[in-house]
Amino acid sequence: MSEAVRQVIIIGSGPAGYTAAIYAARANLHPLVYAGSAWGGQLMLTTDLENFPGFPESIEGAALMERMRAQAERFGAEMRNCDVTSVDFARRPFTVVAGSETTRANAVIVATGAQAKTLSVPGEDEYRGRGVSTCATCDGALFAGRRVVVVGGGDVAIEEALLLARLSCTVTVIHRRDQLRASKTLAQRALDHPAIQFMWEAVVEEIVGGSDAKTGISHVTAVSTRHVTSGVTTQLATDAVFVAVGHLPNTKLIRDHLPLDDHGYVRACAAETTATAIEGVFVAGDVRDHHYRQAVTAAADGCRAAIDAERWLDAVGRSAQSQYPTHLLPQWKDAAREHEVSV
């Protein structure tokens, strides 16, 4: 076990974790960041990022993460590319274990993110970033005026279809059921929209691609679908496939240590704070946000969490001497009820 007690440990990288590290380092908190073995978050899989402020010519997701990481390191954040395997939030200083390494800290920021559910079909990984996307807000403008497919039938899928339709796309929604799972109002807007058509009781079997004759770059050209009852297969020409079948918050590490909301995301005590039911533990980014899920909102959350942690440490005293128990496990549900929020 490390002898020194850290002021702040940040679990996770990506926009939330790295922004928290930048702010915490500039506040002289000397943060330790467990960035993970696959550091950088979902943006490491994104090619052209066109909606992050400050990059009018766009930037690759991996390049943006490398810049954020370097900026945090410039101000003194310490990075470790290893995965946290367990935590103990029952008393302060908190304990964070990564493999054979055990570290303690007076405050912890959880920024473990979320991951989009995938179709797990041939071509999906091959054409990711070249026509396969999990975010119409991020990538829809790249396909303005073209043919696109949205896979899914819930609120997120229909919101994506409506957004793409506003970009003058011809949108086909592929859904395995015979009716949408989205809210009635949202579903009716899509059903009434002239640019949106539906392929009912169908699943995507394969995402097909080809090479551009001029550039030689491969990209999505079609999807192969199967009707779930008849078994009939069809190939539908398309320029892009937006997969909208849900997200999974990365809460395996902390699901037994922090209260979660009904969607499985970490619950903050109130809408205006990143504090959790455990004093000294804060949460930032997609692991708590199932509504926006944008790089810029995750970065903003990381800023908020670092500021919240700094102010909390100032309030209790930046000293390892304050090693008293915090809210213990049996009190979590009471704390969550006391600070109930709508998400």
VEXDRENDO-581262 format. One record per residue (C-alpha): residue number from 1; x, z, y; residue in one letter. Coordinates in pm, 1 decimal. Layout:
<nodes>
node k NUM, c1 X, c3 Z, c2 Y, r a;
...
</nodes>
This chain:
<nodes>
node k 1, c1 0.0, c3 0.0, c2 0.0, r m;
node k 2, c1 121.4, c3 -84.8, c2 349.7, r s;
node k 3, c1 214.3, c3 230.6, c2 538.2, r e;
node k 4, c1 105.0, c3 123.2, c2 886.4, r a;
node k 5, c1 -266.2, c3 114.6, c2 964.0, r v;
node k 6, c1 -360.9, c3 -208.1, c2 1138.2, r r;
node k 7, c1 -589.9, c3 -212.2, c2 1438.1, r q;
node k 8, c1 -778.8, c3 -521.2, c2 1318.7, r v;
node k 9, c1 -790.6, c3 -724.8, c2 999.9, r i;
node k 10, c1 -973.1, c3 -1058.7, c2 1008.0, r i;
node k 11, c1 -1098.6, c3 -1194.2, c2 676.6, r i;
node k 12, c1 -1141.2, c3 -1569.8, c2 684.2, r g;
node k 13, c1 -1023.0, c3 -1857.5, c2 895.1, r s;
node k 14, c1 -1209.5, c3 -2152.5, c2 1040.0, r g;
node k 15, c1 -1330.8, c3 -2155.3, c2 1401.3, r p;
node k 16, c1 -1471.7, c3 -1799.9, c2 1385.2, r a;
node k 17, c1 -1170.0, c3 -1637.0, c2 1225.1, r g;
node k 18, c1 -910.6, c3 -1817.3, c2 1434.1, r y;
node k 19, c1 -1094.0, c3 -1760.4, c2 1762.9, r t;
node k 20, c1 -1129.2, c3 -1392.0, c2 1677.2, r a;
node k 21, c1 -755.3, c3 -1388.8, c2 1609.1, r a;
node k 22, c1 -677.5, c3 -1549.7, c2 1946.1, r i;
node k 23, c1 -885.2, c3 -1297.2, c2 2137.3, r y;
node k 24, c1 -769.9, c3 -998.3, c2 1932.1, r a;
node k 25, c1 -404.6, c3 -1097.0, c2 1970.6, r a;
node k 26, c1 -440.2, c3 -1140.3, c2 2346.2, r r;
node k 27, c1 -598.5, c3 -792.6, c2 2357.3, r a;
node k 28, c1 -278.0, c3 -655.8, c2 2200.6, r n;
node k 29, c1 -453.8, c3 -561.0, c2 1876.1, r l;
node k 30, c1 -188.4, c3 -735.4, c2 1659.3, r h;
node k 31, c1 -445.8, c3 -877.6, c2 1414.4, r p;
node k 32, c1 -366.4, c3 -958.2, c2 1054.2, r l;
node k 33, c1 -559.4, c3 -1264.1, c2 936.7, r v;
node k 34, c1 -625.5, c3 -1321.3, c2 569.1, r y;
node k 35, c1 -686.2, c3 -1692.1, c2 610.3, r a;
node k 36, c1 -736.9, c3 -1760.7, c2 240.2, r g;
node k 37, c1 -558.0, c3 -1996.8, c2 4.0, r s;
node k 38, c1 -783.8, c3 -2280.7, c2 126.5, r a;
node k 39, c1 -754.5, c3 -2190.3, c2 493.9, r w;
node k 40, c1 -934.6, c3 -2364.4, c2 775.9, r g;
node k 41, c1 -1292.7, c3 -2354.4, c2 650.4, r g;
node k 42, c1 -1537.6, c3 -2643.1, c2 624.8, r q;
node k 43, c1 -1374.7, c3 -2836.3, c2 908.8, r l;
node k 44, c1 -1078.0, c3 -2912.8, c2 683.3, r m;
node k 45, c1 -1315.8, c3 -3160.6, c2 512.8, r l;
node k 46, c1 -1431.3, c3 -3319.0, c2 840.5, r t;
node k 47, c1 -1274.5, c3 -3640.0, c2 964.3, r t;
node k 48, c1 -1378.0, c3 -3723.9, c2 1321.1, r d;
node k 49, c1 -1511.3, c3 -3424.0, c2 1512.7, r l;
node k 50, c1 -1677.7, c3 -3561.3, c2 1825.7, r e;
node k 51, c1 -1884.4, c3 -3268.9, c2 1956.8, r n;
node k 52, c1 -1622.5, c3 -2997.5, c2 2002.6, r f;
node k 53, c1 -1560.4, c3 -2950.6, c2 2378.2, r p;
node k 54, c1 -1232.0, c3 -3069.7, c2 2520.3, r g;
node k 55, c1 -1166.8, c3 -3369.2, c2 2294.0, r f;
node k 56, c1 -1326.9, c3 -3677.1, c2 2452.3, r p;
node k 57, c1 -1152.5, c3 -3907.2, c2 2204.7, r e;
node k 58, c1 -1259.5, c3 -3687.5, c2 1908.1, r s;
node k 59, c1 -1026.4, c3 -3492.1, c2 1681.3, r i;
node k 60, c1 -994.8, c3 -3452.5, c2 1307.6, r e;
node k 61, c1 -1130.9, c3 -3124.6, c2 1177.2, r g;
node k 62, c1 -803.6, c3 -3033.9, c2 1006.3, r a;
node k 63, c1 -608.5, c3 -3104.4, c2 1325.1, r a;
node k 64, c1 -838.6, c3 -2877.9, c2 1526.0, r l;
node k 65, c1 -792.1, c3 -2596.1, c2 1274.1, r m;
node k 66, c1 -414.7, c3 -2638.1, c2 1285.6, r e;
node k 67, c1 -422.5, c3 -2611.9, c2 1665.3, r r;
node k 68, c1 -641.0, c3 -2301.3, c2 1659.1, r m;
node k 69, c1 -413.0, c3 -2139.9, c2 1402.9, r r;
node k 70, c1 -101.5, c3 -2221.1, c2 1605.9, r a;
node k 71, c1 -265.4, c3 -2082.8, c2 1920.0, r q;
node k 72, c1 -348.3, c3 -1755.4, c2 1744.2, r a;
node k 73, c1 6.4, c3 -1728.9, c2 1609.6, r e;
node k 74, c1 148.9, c3 -1796.4, c2 1955.0, r r;
node k 75, c1 -19.0, c3 -1478.2, c2 2080.4, r f;
node k 76, c1 101.3, c3 -1269.7, c2 1787.3, r g;
node k 77, c1 -161.9, c3 -1299.0, c2 1514.5, r a;
node k 78, c1 -11.2, c3 -1266.5, c2 1168.0, r e;
node k 79, c1 -138.5, c3 -1513.6, c2 909.1, r m;
node k 80, c1 -144.1, c3 -1473.4, c2 534.1, r r;
node k 81, c1 -267.6, c3 -1758.9, c2 317.1, r n;
node k 82, c1 -406.6, c3 -1545.7, c2 38.6, r c;
node k 83, c1 -755.9, c3 -1454.2, c2 -72.0, r d;
node k 84, c1 -898.0, c3 -1106.2, c2 -25.4, r v;
node k 85, c1 -1010.2, c3 -976.7, c2 -364.0, r t;
node k 86, c1 -1181.0, c3 -650.2, c2 -266.9, r s;
node k 87, c1 -1265.1, c3 -426.9, c2 28.6, r v;
node k 88, c1 -1360.9, c3 -63.3, c2 80.6, r d;
node k 89, c1 -1571.6, c3 5.9, c2 388.2, r f;
node k 90, c1 -1683.8, c3 354.4, c2 280.1, r a;
node k 91, c1 -1444.0, c3 531.5, c2 515.6, r r;
node k 92, c1 -1201.5, c3 449.7, c2 792.3, r r;
node k 93, c1 -933.2, c3 329.5, c2 790.4, r p;
node k 94, c1 -1089.1, c3 53.8, c2 584.7, r f;
node k 95, c1 -906.2, c3 -87.3, c2 283.5, r t;
node k 96, c1 -854.1, c3 -458.7, c2 222.1, r v;
node k 97, c1 -694.7, c3 -578.7, c2 -101.7, r v;
node k 98, c1 -546.2, c3 -926.3, c2 -146.7, r a;
node k 99, c1 -394.2, c3 -962.8, c2 -490.9, r g;
node k 100, c1 -126.3, c3 -695.4, c2 -526.9, r s;
node k 101, c1 -125.8, c3 -619.6, c2 -152.4, r e;
node k 102, c1 -335.5, c3 -338.5, c2 -5.5, r t;
node k 103, c1 -371.7, c3 -304.9, c2 370.8, r t;
node k 104, c1 -570.9, c3 -64.7, c2 587.5, r r;
node k 105, c1 -726.8, c3 -118.0, c2 928.6, r a;
node k 106, c1 -938.2, c3 69.9, c2 1179.9, r n;
node k 107, c1 -1158.5, c3 -237.0, c2 1232.7, r a;
node k 108, c1 -1241.2, c3 -543.0, c2 1023.9, r v;
node k 109, c1 -1391.5, c3 -875.1, c2 1128.3, r i;
node k 110, c1 -1561.0, c3 -1066.8, c2 844.7, r v;
node k 111, c1 -1549.5, c3 -1442.3, c2 908.5, r a;
node k 112, c1 -1570.0, c3 -1582.6, c2 557.5, r t;
node k 113, c1 -1804.0, c3 -1867.5, c2 649.9, r g;
node k 114, c1 -2047.3, c3 -2059.7, c2 433.0, r a;
node k 115, c1 -2035.9, c3 -2372.3, c2 226.4, r q;
node k 116, c1 -2282.9, c3 -2654.6, c2 203.6, r a;
node k 117, c1 -2445.4, c3 -2706.3, c2 -133.8, r k;
node k 118, c1 -2349.6, c3 -3037.6, c2 -283.6, r t;
node k 119, c1 -2517.5, c3 -3288.0, c2 -513.4, r l;
node k 120, c1 -2226.1, c3 -3292.1, c2 -759.7, r s;
node k 121, c1 -2267.7, c3 -3662.2, c2 -826.4, r v;
node k 122, c1 -2009.4, c3 -3940.4, c2 -859.0, r p;
node k 123, c1 -1891.6, c3 -4072.4, c2 -523.5, r g;
node k 124, c1 -1984.7, c3 -3761.6, c2 -323.0, r e;
node k 125, c1 -1633.1, c3 -3625.2, c2 -292.2, r d;
node k 126, c1 -1474.8, c3 -3969.4, c2 -276.4, r e;
node k 127, c1 -1677.4, c3 -4075.4, c2 28.1, r y;
node k 128, c1 -1696.1, c3 -3741.5, c2 207.7, r r;
node k 129, c1 -1614.1, c3 -3813.2, c2 570.6, r g;
node k 130, c1 -1665.2, c3 -4185.5, c2 509.0, r r;
node k 131, c1 -2041.2, c3 -4186.7, c2 500.5, r g;
node k 132, c1 -2115.0, c3 -3860.9, c2 317.6, r v;
node k 133, c1 -2192.0, c3 -3572.0, c2 551.4, r s;
node k 134, c1 -2361.2, c3 -3232.5, c2 546.1, r t;
node k 135, c1 -2428.0, c3 -3220.2, c2 921.7, r c;
node k 136, c1 -2633.9, c3 -3473.3, c2 1117.2, r a;
node k 137, c1 -2565.1, c3 -3286.2, c2 1441.2, r t;
node k 138, c1 -2192.8, c3 -3336.0, c2 1379.7, r c;
node k 139, c1 -2185.6, c3 -3689.8, c2 1243.6, r d;
node k 140, c1 -2519.4, c3 -3854.9, c2 1320.6, r g;
node k 141, c1 -2398.1, c3 -4033.3, c2 1632.9, r a;
node k 142, c1 -2141.4, c3 -4220.4, c2 1422.1, r l;
node k 143, c1 -2429.5, c3 -4401.6, c2 1251.7, r f;
node k 144, c1 -2660.2, c3 -4468.9, c2 1545.2, r a;
node k 145, c1 -2878.6, c3 -4770.9, c2 1483.8, r g;
node k 146, c1 -2790.1, c3 -4789.7, c2 1113.5, r r;
node k 147, c1 -2950.8, c3 -4716.1, c2 777.0, r r;
node k 148, c1 -2910.4, c3 -4357.8, c2 659.7, r v;
node k 149, c1 -3033.6, c3 -4138.1, c2 377.7, r v;
node k 150, c1 -3119.0, c3 -3768.8, c2 396.6, r v;
node k 151, c1 -3131.0, c3 -3578.7, c2 68.7, r v;
node k 152, c1 -3357.4, c3 -3271.4, c2 66.2, r g;
node k 153, c1 -3707.6, c3 -3163.6, c2 160.7, r g;
node k 154, c1 -3674.9, c3 -2831.2, c2 341.2, r g;
node k 155, c1 -3667.7, c3 -2749.8, c2 711.4, r d;
node k 156, c1 -3299.3, c3 -2839.2, c2 749.1, r v;
node k 157, c1 -3340.6, c3 -3177.5, c2 581.8, r a;
node k 158, c1 -3639.9, c3 -3269.3, c2 796.8, r i;
node k 159, c1 -3471.7, c3 -3150.1, c2 1115.0, r e;
node k 160, c1 -3177.0, c3 -3373.9, c2 1025.1, r e;
node k 161, c1 -3407.7, c3 -3668.8, c2 956.1, r a;
node k 162, c1 -3583.8, c3 -3626.3, c2 1291.2, r l;
node k 163, c1 -3251.6, c3 -3601.7, c2 1474.9, r l;
node k 164, c1 -3122.8, c3 -3917.5, c2 1306.5, r l;
node k 165, c1 -3447.6, c3 -4098.9, c2 1385.4, r a;
node k 166, c1 -3390.0, c3 -4022.6, c2 1754.0, r r;
node k 167, c1 -3060.0, c3 -4208.1, c2 1719.7, r l;
node k 168, c1 -3252.3, c3 -4524.4, c2 1627.8, r s;
node k 169, c1 -3155.4, c3 -4490.9, c2 1263.7, r c;
node k 170, c1 -3371.5, c3 -4610.8, c2 979.5, r t;
node k 171, c1 -3404.4, c3 -4291.6, c2 778.0, r v;
node k 172, c1 -3500.2, c3 -4256.0, c2 413.0, r t;
node k 173, c1 -3564.5, c3 -3901.1, c2 292.5, r v;
node k 174, c1 -3502.2, c3 -3860.7, c2 -79.7, r i;
node k 175, c1 -3676.8, c3 -3556.6, c2 -226.2, r h;
node k 176, c1 -3714.8, c3 -3446.2, c2 -586.6, r r;
node k 177, c1 -4071.1, c3 -3318.5, c2 -531.6, r r;
node k 178, c1 -4392.1, c3 -3500.0, c2 -439.0, r d;
node k 179, c1 -4428.4, c3 -3308.9, c2 -112.7, r q;
node k 180, c1 -4199.6, c3 -3152.7, c2 143.7, r l;
node k 181, c1 -4098.2, c3 -2786.7, c2 138.0, r r;
node k 182, c1 -4052.5, c3 -2787.6, c2 515.8, r a;
node k 183, c1 -4295.9, c3 -2607.6, c2 744.7, r s;
node k 184, c1 -4623.9, c3 -2794.5, c2 792.1, r k;
node k 185, c1 -4566.2, c3 -2876.0, c2 1158.6, r t;
node k 186, c1 -4215.0, c3 -3005.9, c2 1100.2, r l;
node k 187, c1 -4318.4, c3 -3198.2, c2 791.5, r a;
node k 188, c1 -4606.5, c3 -3367.4, c2 971.9, r q;
node k 189, c1 -4376.8, c3 -3481.2, c2 1254.2, r r;
node k 190, c1 -4155.4, c3 -3652.2, c2 998.1, r a;
node k 191, c1 -4444.7, c3 -3799.9, c2 803.1, r l;
node k 192, c1 -4585.3, c3 -3948.5, c2 1124.4, r d;
node k 193, c1 -4252.8, c3 -4086.2, c2 1248.7, r h;
node k 194, c1 -4232.0, c3 -4467.4, c2 1220.7, r p;
node k 195, c1 -3856.1, c3 -4467.3, c2 1155.4, r a;
node k 196, c1 -3870.8, c3 -4222.6, c2 863.5, r i;
node k 197, c1 -3972.5, c3 -4324.7, c2 513.0, r q;
node k 198, c1 -3980.1, c3 -4120.2, c2 194.8, r f;
node k 199, c1 -3864.8, c3 -4164.8, c2 -161.7, r m;
node k 200, c1 -4063.8, c3 -3905.2, c2 -356.3, r w;
node k 201, c1 -3980.5, c3 -3745.1, c2 -689.8, r e;
node k 202, c1 -3634.0, c3 -3894.1, c2 -685.2, r a;
node k 203, c1 -3280.5, c3 -3762.7, c2 -722.6, r v;
node k 204, c1 -2949.1, c3 -3918.6, c2 -626.2, r v;
node k 205, c1 -2746.6, c3 -4010.7, c2 -933.9, r e;
node k 206, c1 -2446.8, c3 -4168.6, c2 -761.6, r e;
node k 207, c1 -2314.1, c3 -4252.0, c2 -417.0, r i;
node k 208, c1 -2179.8, c3 -4606.1, c2 -415.7, r v;
node k 209, c1 -1915.0, c3 -4742.3, c2 -182.5, r g;
node k 210, c1 -1705.8, c3 -5044.2, c2 -100.6, r g;
node k 211, c1 -1425.9, c3 -5159.8, c2 126.8, r s;
node k 212, c1 -1472.9, c3 -5306.4, c2 473.5, r d;
node k 213, c1 -1367.7, c3 -5670.2, c2 472.9, r a;
node k 214, c1 -1180.7, c3 -5636.6, c2 804.9, r k;
node k 215, c1 -1024.0, c3 -5292.3, c2 784.7, r t;
node k 216, c1 -1000.9, c3 -5241.2, c2 410.6, r g;
node k 217, c1 -1136.5, c3 -4885.7, c2 456.0, r i;
node k 218, c1 -1380.1, c3 -4773.7, c2 188.6, r s;
node k 219, c1 -1717.5, c3 -4632.1, c2 290.3, r h;
node k 220, c1 -2069.1, c3 -4566.0, c2 161.3, r v;
node k 221, c1 -2278.9, c3 -4875.1, c2 91.0, r t;
node k 222, c1 -2564.8, c3 -4747.3, c2 -127.9, r a;
node k 223, c1 -2710.6, c3 -4466.7, c2 -335.5, r v;
node k 224, c1 -2828.6, c3 -4491.4, c2 -692.3, r s;
node k 225, c1 -3146.8, c3 -4289.2, c2 -752.3, r t;
node k 226, c1 -3359.2, c3 -4190.4, c2 -1051.0, r r;
node k 227, c1 -3731.3, c3 -4114.2, c2 -1052.5, r h;
node k 228, c1 -3768.0, c3 -3767.5, c2 -1205.7, r v;
node k 229, c1 -4074.7, c3 -3848.4, c2 -1420.6, r t;
node k 230, c1 -4046.2, c3 -4216.6, c2 -1507.4, r s;
node k 231, c1 -3667.1, c3 -4226.7, c2 -1526.7, r g;
node k 232, c1 -3660.4, c3 -4558.3, c2 -1340.2, r v;
node k 233, c1 -3335.5, c3 -4611.1, c2 -1150.2, r t;
node k 234, c1 -3306.1, c3 -4781.3, c2 -812.1, r t;
node k 235, c1 -3020.0, c3 -4868.7, c2 -582.5, r q;
node k 236, c1 -3087.9, c3 -4823.9, c2 -211.5, r l;
node k 237, c1 -2855.5, c3 -4976.1, c2 48.3, r a;
node k 238, c1 -2740.5, c3 -4729.0, c2 312.5, r t;
node k 239, c1 -2453.7, c3 -4666.2, c2 552.9, r d;
node k 240, c1 -2454.0, c3 -4287.7, c2 524.2, r a;
node k 241, c1 -2582.5, c3 -4002.9, c2 310.3, r v;
node k 242, c1 -2664.9, c3 -3671.4, c2 475.2, r f;
node k 243, c1 -2685.2, c3 -3399.3, c2 212.5, r v;
node k 244, c1 -2922.4, c3 -3123.5, c2 327.2, r a;
node k 245, c1 -2995.7, c3 -2916.2, c2 18.5, r v;
node k 246, c1 -2890.7, c3 -2582.4, c2 163.4, r g;
node k 247, c1 -2587.7, c3 -2363.5, c2 230.9, r h;
node k 248, c1 -2432.0, c3 -2068.4, c2 51.4, r l;
node k 249, c1 -2281.9, c3 -1794.1, c2 267.9, r p;
node k 250, c1 -1948.3, c3 -1672.3, c2 134.5, r n;
node k 251, c1 -2060.1, c3 -1313.7, c2 80.8, r t;
node k 252, c1 -1939.1, c3 -1250.3, c2 -274.3, r k;
node k 253, c1 -1659.8, c3 -1030.1, c2 -141.4, r l;
node k 254, c1 -1877.7, c3 -808.0, c2 75.7, r i;
node k 255, c1 -2233.8, c3 -833.3, c2 -62.2, r r;
node k 256, c1 -2205.7, c3 -483.0, c2 -213.4, r d;
node k 257, c1 -2054.1, c3 -340.8, c2 104.5, r h;
node k 258, c1 -2270.8, c3 -475.3, c2 388.1, r l;
node k 259, c1 -2647.4, c3 -528.5, c2 418.4, r p;
node k 260, c1 -2762.0, c3 -890.3, c2 393.9, r l;
node k 261, c1 -3071.7, c3 -1054.2, c2 536.2, r d;
node k 262, c1 -3340.6, c3 -1232.7, c2 336.1, r d;
node k 263, c1 -3132.5, c3 -1552.5, c2 334.0, r h;
node k 264, c1 -2824.1, c3 -1378.9, c2 193.7, r g;
node k 265, c1 -2630.0, c3 -1378.7, c2 521.3, r y;
node k 266, c1 -2460.9, c3 -1068.2, c2 664.0, r v;
node k 267, c1 -2696.5, c3 -883.0, c2 893.9, r r;
node k 268, c1 -2574.7, c3 -785.1, c2 1240.0, r a;
node k 269, c1 -2724.7, c3 -472.2, c2 1393.8, r c;
node k 270, c1 -2883.4, c3 -664.8, c2 1681.6, r a;
node k 271, c1 -2897.1, c3 -1018.6, c2 1815.1, r a;
node k 272, c1 -2664.1, c3 -944.4, c2 2105.3, r e;
node k 273, c1 -2381.2, c3 -793.9, c2 1898.1, r t;
node k 274, c1 -2160.1, c3 -879.1, c2 1601.2, r t;
node k 275, c1 -2151.7, c3 -516.8, c2 1483.5, r a;
node k 276, c1 -2280.6, c3 -446.1, c2 1133.3, r t;
node k 277, c1 -2439.7, c3 -135.2, c2 987.6, r a;
node k 278, c1 -2089.2, c3 -4.7, c2 918.4, r i;
node k 279, c1 -1918.7, c3 118.7, c2 1235.8, r e;
node k 280, c1 -1595.6, c3 -73.5, c2 1288.5, r g;
node k 281, c1 -1695.4, c3 -371.8, c2 1074.7, r v;
node k 282, c1 -1795.8, c3 -687.0, c2 1261.8, r f;
node k 283, c1 -1918.1, c3 -1026.5, c2 1145.3, r v;
node k 284, c1 -1870.7, c3 -1372.3, c2 1293.4, r a;
node k 285, c1 -1952.8, c3 -1734.0, c2 1221.8, r g;
node k 286, c1 -2145.3, c3 -1907.3, c2 945.0, r d;
node k 287, c1 -2143.2, c3 -1604.3, c2 716.6, r v;
node k 288, c1 -2408.6, c3 -1459.9, c2 949.1, r r;
node k 289, c1 -2554.0, c3 -1771.5, c2 1116.7, r d;
node k 290, c1 -2784.9, c3 -1988.9, c2 908.0, r h;
node k 291, c1 -2948.3, c3 -2152.0, c2 1210.7, r h;
node k 292, c1 -2681.3, c3 -2336.1, c2 1413.5, r y;
node k 293, c1 -2378.3, c3 -2364.2, c2 1181.6, r r;
node k 294, c1 -2165.2, c3 -2548.4, c2 1438.8, r q;
node k 295, c1 -1791.9, c3 -2522.3, c2 1498.7, r a;
node k 296, c1 -1846.9, c3 -2431.0, c2 1862.6, r v;
node k 297, c1 -2101.5, c3 -2158.2, c2 1785.6, r t;
node k 298, c1 -1872.4, c3 -2015.5, c2 1516.4, r a;
node k 299, c1 -1586.7, c3 -2009.2, c2 1766.0, r a;
node k 300, c1 -1809.4, c3 -1832.2, c2 2018.4, r a;
node k 301, c1 -1901.5, c3 -1579.0, c2 1750.7, r d;
node k 302, c1 -1533.2, c3 -1515.9, c2 1680.9, r g;
node k 303, c1 -1480.3, c3 -1445.1, c2 2050.4, r c;
node k 304, c1 -1773.3, c3 -1201.8, c2 2053.1, r r;
node k 305, c1 -1652.1, c3 -1021.3, c2 1740.7, r a;
node k 306, c1 -1302.0, c3 -971.4, c2 1880.1, r a;
node k 307, c1 -1439.0, c3 -839.2, c2 2208.8, r i;
node k 308, c1 -1682.3, c3 -611.7, c2 2024.0, r d;
node k 309, c1 -1399.3, c3 -481.0, c2 1805.3, r a;
node k 310, c1 -1171.3, c3 -424.6, c2 2104.1, r e;
node k 311, c1 -1436.3, c3 -230.1, c2 2296.3, r r;
node k 312, c1 -1530.3, c3 -27.4, c2 1990.0, r w;
node k 313, c1 -1165.5, c3 63.4, c2 1925.4, r l;
node k 314, c1 -1127.3, c3 166.2, c2 2287.1, r d;
node k 315, c1 -1435.7, c3 385.3, c2 2255.1, r a;
node k 316, c1 -1316.3, c3 567.3, c2 1942.9, r v;
node k 317, c1 -946.1, c3 561.6, c2 2030.1, r g;
node k 318, c1 -688.1, c3 321.9, c2 1894.1, r r;
node k 319, c1 -539.6, c3 574.6, c2 1656.5, r s;
node k 320, c1 -513.1, c3 606.5, c2 1281.0, r a;
node k 321, c1 -586.3, c3 975.8, c2 1334.2, r q;
node k 322, c1 -959.2, c3 900.1, c2 1362.6, r s;
node k 323, c1 -994.9, c3 864.5, c2 985.8, r q;
node k 324, c1 -1341.6, c3 1011.5, c2 952.1, r y;
node k 325, c1 -1611.9, c3 869.5, c2 722.5, r p;
node k 326, c1 -1834.8, c3 600.1, c2 870.1, r t;
node k 327, c1 -2187.1, c3 511.9, c2 757.4, r h;
node k 328, c1 -2172.6, c3 559.2, c2 381.7, r l;
node k 329, c1 -2336.0, c3 339.4, c2 121.3, r l;
node k 330, c1 -2668.9, c3 526.1, c2 78.7, r p;
node k 331, c1 -2736.1, c3 493.4, c2 451.8, r q;
node k 332, c1 -2705.8, c3 114.9, c2 472.1, r w;
node k 333, c1 -3071.6, c3 36.7, c2 414.7, r k;
node k 334, c1 -3179.2, c3 298.3, c2 670.1, r d;
node k 335, c1 -2934.4, c3 151.8, c2 921.1, r a;
node k 336, c1 -3058.1, c3 -200.2, c2 852.1, r a;
node k 337, c1 -3420.0, c3 -95.7, c2 903.9, r r;
node k 338, c1 -3329.1, c3 83.1, c2 1224.2, r e;
node k 339, c1 -3163.3, c3 -226.7, c2 1364.1, r h;
node k 340, c1 -3400.5, c3 -488.9, c2 1219.7, r e;
node k 341, c1 -3352.6, c3 -832.6, c2 1374.3, r v;
node k 342, c1 -3529.8, c3 -1163.8, c2 1337.1, r s;
node k 343, c1 -3312.7, c3 -1447.5, c2 1209.7, r v;
</nodes>
